[in-house]
Amino acid sequence: MGVLTVAGTMALAVAVVALIARYVPGMTLPVVATAALAPYLMLAAPLAMIPLAVSGSWIAVAVAGAVTVATVAVQLPWYTRGRAEPLPPSFAWYRPTCATGGPTHKPSSE
């Protein structure tokens, strides 16, 4: 095994662990940290294809390509969803006043 194969395999392992961490319940700090960093760590999958292709590990390149497709399928909806609907006026008033410890009822306009 060459250095490029080891480097590509390690990068691929990081991307797979990040992809899995998105779906594992966060019970410990390392799992939560990995899930939080997952969008950035998943970028290792397409980057792993380069050293694996140079070293000629074609099966590993195919696996890295499949992980890249899975990563895009998981992350793309976060960037392509439409905008959220605006809150109705009553909720738009309620949210900031509760956050600041304001009144618990809407003041009358009398």
MDAnalysis code that builds the backbone (N, CA, C; Angstrom):
import MDAnalysis as mda
import numpy as np

u = mda.Universe.empty(330, n_residues=110, atom_resindex=np.repeat(np.arange(110), 3), trajectory=True)
u.add_TopologyAttr("name", ["N", "CA", "C"] * 110)
u.add_TopologyAttr("resid", np.arange(1, 111))
u.add_TopologyAttr("resname", ["MET", "GLY", "VAL", "LEU", "THR", "VAL", "ALA", "GLY", "THR", "MET", "ALA", "LEU", "ALA", "VAL", "ALA", "VAL", "VAL", "ALA", "LEU", "ILE", "ALA", "ARG", "TYR", "VAL", "PRO", "GLY", "MET", "THR", "LEU", "PRO", "VAL", "VAL", "ALA", "THR", "ALA", "ALA", "LEU", "ALA", "PRO", "TYR", "LEU", "MET", "LEU", "ALA", "ALA", "PRO", "LEU", "ALA", "MET", "ILE", "PRO", "LEU", "ALA", "VAL", "SER", "GLY", "SER", "TRP", "ILE", "ALA", "VAL", "ALA", "VAL", "ALA", "GLY", "ALA", "VAL", "THR", "VAL", "ALA", "THR", "VAL", "ALA", "VAL", "GLN", "LEU", "PRO", "TRP", "TYR", "THR", "ARG", "GLY", "ARG", "ALA", "GLU", "PRO", "LEU", "PRO", "PRO", "SER", "PHE", "ALA", "TRP", "TYR", "ARG", "PRO", "THR", "CYS", "ALA", "THR", "GLY", "GLY", "PRO", "THR", "HIS", "LYS", "PRO", "SER", "SER", "GLU"])
u.atoms.positions = np.array([
    [0.836, -1.178, 0.000],
    [0.000, 0.000, 0.000],
    [0.875, 1.232, 0.000],
    [0.541, 2.134, -0.895],
    [1.320, 3.354, -0.983],
    [0.781, 4.446, -0.078],
    [1.525, 5.513, -0.025],
    [1.150, 6.646, 0.819],
    [-0.144, 7.278, 0.310],
    [-0.298, 7.358, -1.019],
    [-1.514, 7.950, -1.565],
    [-2.746, 7.109, -1.240],
    [-2.598, 5.808, -1.271],
    [-3.719, 4.936, -0.939],
    [-4.122, 5.098, 0.517],
    [-3.140, 5.172, 1.395],
    [-3.434, 5.354, 2.820],
    [-4.086, 6.713, 3.055],
    [-3.573, 7.760, 2.427],
    [-4.140, 9.101, 2.598],
    [-5.572, 9.157, 2.075],
    [-5.821, 8.576, 0.925],
    [-7.172, 8.554, 0.374],
    [-8.131, 7.736, 1.212],
    [-7.649, 6.607, 1.727],
    [-8.492, 5.762, 2.574],
    [-8.828, 6.466, 3.880],
    [-7.877, 7.173, 4.451],
    [-8.140, 7.914, 5.688],
    [-9.156, 9.034, 5.444],
    [-9.007, 9.751, 4.343],
    [-9.962, 10.815, 4.018],
    [-11.353, 10.229, 3.776],
    [-11.415, 9.094, 3.126],
    [-12.693, 8.430, 2.894],
    [-13.320, 7.976, 4.210],
    [-12.503, 7.479, 5.125],
    [-13.011, 7.051, 6.433],
    [-13.573, 8.239, 7.211],
    [-12.924, 9.391, 7.134],
    [-13.422, 10.593, 7.808],
    [-14.785, 10.978, 7.249],
    [-14.927, 10.927, 5.922],
    [-16.203, 11.287, 5.297],
    [-17.310, 10.306, 5.675],
    [-16.995, 9.019, 5.745],
    [-18.000, 8.015, 6.109],
    [-18.424, 8.191, 7.560],
    [-17.481, 8.438, 8.439],
    [-17.816, 8.652, 9.852],
    [-18.687, 9.900, 9.997],
    [-18.389, 10.952, 9.258],
    [-19.199, 12.169, 9.313],
    [-20.602, 11.922, 8.784],
    [-20.720, 11.138, 7.730],
    [-22.031, 10.828, 7.171],
    [-22.860, 10.005, 8.152],
    [-22.235, 9.071, 8.812],
    [-22.936, 8.246, 9.804],
    [-23.319, 9.083, 11.023],
    [-22.460, 10.013, 11.416],
    [-22.714, 10.827, 12.606],
    [-23.941, 11.703, 12.449],
    [-24.340, 11.986, 11.224],
    [-25.551, 12.785, 11.006],
    [-26.802, 12.048, 11.451],
    [-26.759, 10.727, 11.516],
    [-27.952, 9.940, 11.809],
    [-27.889, 9.195, 13.136],
    [-26.811, 9.354, 13.876],
    [-26.679, 8.702, 15.172],
    [-27.140, 9.691, 16.241],
    [-27.949, 9.258, 17.199],
    [-28.349, 10.182, 18.261],
    [-27.131, 10.690, 19.048],
    [-27.133, 11.973, 19.340],
    [-25.994, 12.580, 20.028],
    [-26.021, 12.317, 21.519],
    [-25.403, 11.239, 21.941],
    [-25.370, 10.894, 23.358],
    [-24.094, 11.366, 24.051],
    [-23.029, 11.527, 23.287],
    [-21.759, 11.950, 23.880],
    [-21.231, 13.170, 23.130],
    [-20.333, 13.864, 23.753],
    [-19.771, 15.070, 23.153],
    [-19.053, 14.797, 21.828],
    [-18.252, 13.728, 21.705],
    [-17.609, 13.492, 20.412],
    [-18.600, 13.239, 19.270],
    [-19.710, 12.575, 19.561],
    [-20.714, 12.327, 18.515],
    [-21.378, 13.636, 18.114],
    [-21.708, 14.472, 19.091],
    [-22.334, 15.758, 18.792],
    [-21.371, 16.650, 18.009],
    [-20.112, 16.664, 18.402],
    [-19.114, 17.481, 17.692],
    [-18.925, 16.989, 16.263],
    [-18.889, 15.679, 16.080],
    [-18.737, 15.132, 14.732],
    [-19.952, 15.455, 13.882],
    [-21.148, 15.359, 14.460],
    [-22.361, 15.693, 13.716],
    [-22.396, 17.171, 13.354],
    [-21.912, 18.022, 14.251],
    [-21.891, 19.452, 13.964],
    [-20.890, 19.792, 12.861],
    [-19.788, 19.087, 12.831],
    [-18.761, 19.329, 11.814],
    [-18.967, 18.497, 10.549],
    [-20.000, 17.672, 10.535],
    [-20.214, 16.741, 9.425],
    [-20.263, 17.402, 8.047],
    [-20.933, 18.537, 7.867],
    [-20.938, 19.122, 6.521],
    [-19.537, 19.443, 5.995],
    [-18.643, 19.784, 6.900],
    [-17.275, 20.100, 6.478],
    [-16.436, 18.829, 6.319],
    [-16.657, 17.878, 7.209],
    [-15.890, 16.632, 7.130],
    [-16.293, 15.790, 5.926],
    [-17.547, 15.931, 5.479],
    [-17.993, 15.159, 4.320],
    [-17.317, 15.594, 3.029],
    [-16.704, 16.756, 3.039],
    [-15.960, 17.196, 1.858],
    [-14.734, 16.325, 1.601],
    [-14.375, 15.503, 2.558],
    [-13.241, 14.606, 2.369],
    [-13.541, 13.520, 1.353],
    [-14.812, 13.203, 1.107],
    [-15.147, 12.134, 0.158],
    [-14.713, 12.466, -1.272],
    [-15.102, 13.631, -1.814],
    [-14.604, 13.914, -3.170],
    [-13.105, 14.161, -3.206],
    [-12.552, 14.692, -2.111],
    [-11.101, 14.897, -2.082],
    [-10.344, 13.575, -2.018],
    [-10.963, 12.550, -1.432],
    [-10.316, 11.239, -1.344],
    [-10.186, 10.582, -2.710],
    [-11.032, 10.972, -3.634],
    [-10.980, 10.364, -4.968],
    [-9.678, 10.686, -5.691],
    [-9.085, 11.831, -5.408],
    [-7.876, 12.244, -6.129],
    [-6.692, 11.332, -5.809],
    [-6.285, 11.190, -4.538],
    [-5.138, 10.306, -4.289],
    [-5.441, 8.838, -4.598],
    [-6.702, 8.437, -4.435],
    [-7.041, 7.045, -4.750],
    [-6.968, 6.788, -6.244],
    [-7.370, 7.765, -7.049],
    [-7.275, 7.602, -8.503],
    [-5.830, 7.604, -8.969],
    [-5.018, 8.461, -8.361],
    [-3.590, 8.503, -8.741],
    [-2.896, 7.200, -8.384],
    [-3.290, 6.606, -7.251],
    [-2.656, 5.349, -6.843],
    [-3.223, 4.141, -7.576],
    [-4.326, 4.322, -8.307],
    [-4.885, 3.226, -9.088],
    [-5.807, 2.300, -8.311],
    [-6.308, 2.728, -7.188],
    [-7.248, 1.924, -6.394],
    [-8.661, 2.220, -6.886],
    [-9.057, 1.570, -7.966],
    [-10.304, 1.918, -8.642],
    [-11.542, 1.521, -7.850],
    [-11.463, 0.467, -7.097],
    [-12.606, 0.089, -6.267],
    [-12.812, 1.147, -5.170],
    [-11.722, 1.612, -4.582],
    [-11.817, 2.653, -3.561],
    [-12.308, 3.967, -4.166],
    [-11.935, 4.246, -5.419],
    [-12.434, 5.447, -6.101],
    [-13.950, 5.339, -6.283],
    [-14.425, 4.159, -6.637],
    [-15.864, 3.951, -6.795],
    [-16.593, 4.119, -5.462],
    [-16.007, 3.607, -4.395],
    [-16.614, 3.769, -3.062],
    [-16.628, 5.244, -2.676],
    [-15.552, 5.948, -2.931],
    [-15.497, 7.382, -2.629],
    [-16.515, 8.145, -3.468],
    [-16.716, 7.729, -4.702],
    [-17.748, 8.352, -5.540],
    [-19.140, 8.102, -4.992],
    [-19.394, 6.888, -4.512],
    [-20.696, 6.575, -3.927],
    [-20.929, 7.376, -2.644],
    [-19.896, 7.525, -1.832],
    [-20.022, 8.330, -0.612],
    [-20.239, 9.801, -0.974],
    [-19.610, 10.267, -2.039],
    [-19.826, 11.640, -2.500],
    [-21.271, 11.852, -2.926],
    [-21.829, 10.899, -3.661],
    [-23.230, 10.999, -4.081],
    [-24.148, 10.994, -2.860],
    [-23.862, 10.133, -1.880],
    [-24.667, 10.094, -0.659],
    [-24.557, 11.408, 0.109],
    [-23.374, 11.976, 0.142],
    [-23.165, 13.250, 0.827],
    [-23.965, 14.360, 0.162],
    [-23.938, 14.401, -1.156],
    [-24.704, 15.421, -1.878],
    [-26.196, 15.214, -1.637],
    [-26.645, 13.964, -1.637],
    [-28.063, 13.683, -1.401],
    [-28.494, 14.113, -0.008],
    [-27.603, 14.012, 0.961],
    [-27.934, 14.403, 2.334],
    [-27.879, 15.923, 2.498],
    [-26.893, 16.564, 1.926],
    [-26.669, 17.991, 2.172],
    [-27.430, 18.918, 1.229],
    [-27.720, 18.489, 0.014],
    [-28.325, 19.376, -0.968],
    [-29.678, 19.934, -0.538],
    [-30.554, 19.169, 0.108],
    [-31.823, 19.766, 0.539],
    [-31.665, 20.945, 1.494],
    [-30.609, 20.986, 2.260],
    [-30.403, 22.111, 3.182],
    [-30.135, 23.407, 2.434],
    [-29.637, 23.298, 1.201],
    [-29.288, 24.485, 0.437],
    [-30.302, 24.833, -0.638],
    [-31.205, 23.923, -0.969],
    [-32.135, 24.176, -2.060],
    [-33.573, 24.324, -1.616],
    [-33.870, 24.204, -0.352],
    [-35.239, 24.388, 0.118],
    [-35.678, 25.825, -0.066],
    [-36.983, 25.981, -0.225],
    [-37.539, 27.330, -0.326],
    [-37.465, 28.037, 1.008],
    [-37.733, 29.311, 0.982],
    [-37.718, 30.095, 2.218],
    [-38.893, 29.697, 3.094],
    [-38.716, 29.863, 4.383],
    [-39.774, 29.549, 5.340],
    [-40.881, 30.591, 5.237],
    [-42.073, 30.159, 5.535],
    [-43.214, 31.075, 5.533],
    [-43.059, 32.067, 6.685],
    [-43.445, 33.321, 6.472],
    [-43.356, 34.286, 7.578],
    [-44.369, 33.944, 8.660],
    [-44.048, 34.325, 9.874],
    [-44.946, 34.082, 10.996],
    [-46.148, 35.005, 10.915],
    [-47.301, 34.541, 11.380],
    [-48.450, 35.452, 11.461],
    [-48.142, 36.594, 12.426],
    [-48.840, 37.722, 12.303],
    [-48.536, 38.877, 13.170],
    [-48.587, 38.553, 14.657],
    [-49.504, 37.695, 15.088],
    [-49.587, 37.407, 16.522],
    [-48.324, 36.693, 17.005],
    [-47.790, 35.775, 16.215],
    [-46.567, 35.085, 16.605],
    [-45.362, 36.004, 16.484],
    [-45.374, 36.895, 15.524],
    [-44.260, 37.826, 15.367],
    [-44.157, 38.733, 16.589],
    [-45.288, 39.058, 17.226],
    [-45.247, 39.855, 18.440],
    [-44.835, 39.010, 19.625],
    [-45.361, 37.803, 19.706],
    [-45.184, 36.954, 20.880],
    [-43.738, 36.532, 21.076],
    [-43.057, 36.147, 20.022],
    [-41.717, 35.585, 20.150],
    [-40.707, 36.557, 20.748],
    [-40.571, 37.791, 20.244],
    [-39.555, 38.670, 20.829],
    [-39.864, 39.070, 22.263],
    [-41.136, 39.242, 22.605],
    [-41.437, 39.677, 23.961],
    [-41.187, 38.567, 24.969],
    [-41.410, 37.319, 24.581],
    [-41.124, 36.218, 25.499],
    [-39.617, 36.057, 25.689],
    [-38.865, 36.277, 24.645],
    [-37.418, 36.120, 24.737],
    [-36.790, 37.192, 25.621],
    [-37.416, 38.366, 25.657],
    [-36.849, 39.450, 26.458],
    [-37.488, 39.546, 27.828],
    [-38.392, 38.631, 28.151],
    [-39.035, 38.659, 29.458],
    [-40.116, 39.712, 29.553],
    [-40.685, 40.074, 28.413],
    [-41.732, 41.087, 28.378],
    [-43.053, 40.546, 28.878],
    [-44.121, 41.256, 28.624],
    [-45.430, 40.839, 29.109],
    [-45.858, 39.518, 28.481],
    [-46.682, 38.788, 29.194],
    [-47.134, 37.493, 28.706],
    [-48.431, 37.604, 27.930],
    [-49.023, 38.772, 27.855],
    [-50.238, 38.968, 27.058],
    [-50.030, 40.172, 26.156],
    [-50.766, 40.178, 25.061],
    [-50.649, 41.276, 24.122],
    [-51.368, 42.492, 24.690],
    [-50.728, 43.646, 24.760],
    [-51.399, 44.833, 25.298],
    [-52.540, 45.253, 24.396],
    [-53.596, 45.739, 25.014],
    [-54.746, 46.167, 24.231],
    [-54.398, 47.483, 23.514],
    [-55.055, 47.703, 22.398],
    [-54.777, 48.912, 21.628],
    [-55.760, 50.013, 21.962],
    [-56.362, 49.985, 23.146],
    [-57.339, 51.006, 23.540],
    [-56.675, 52.292, 23.918],
])
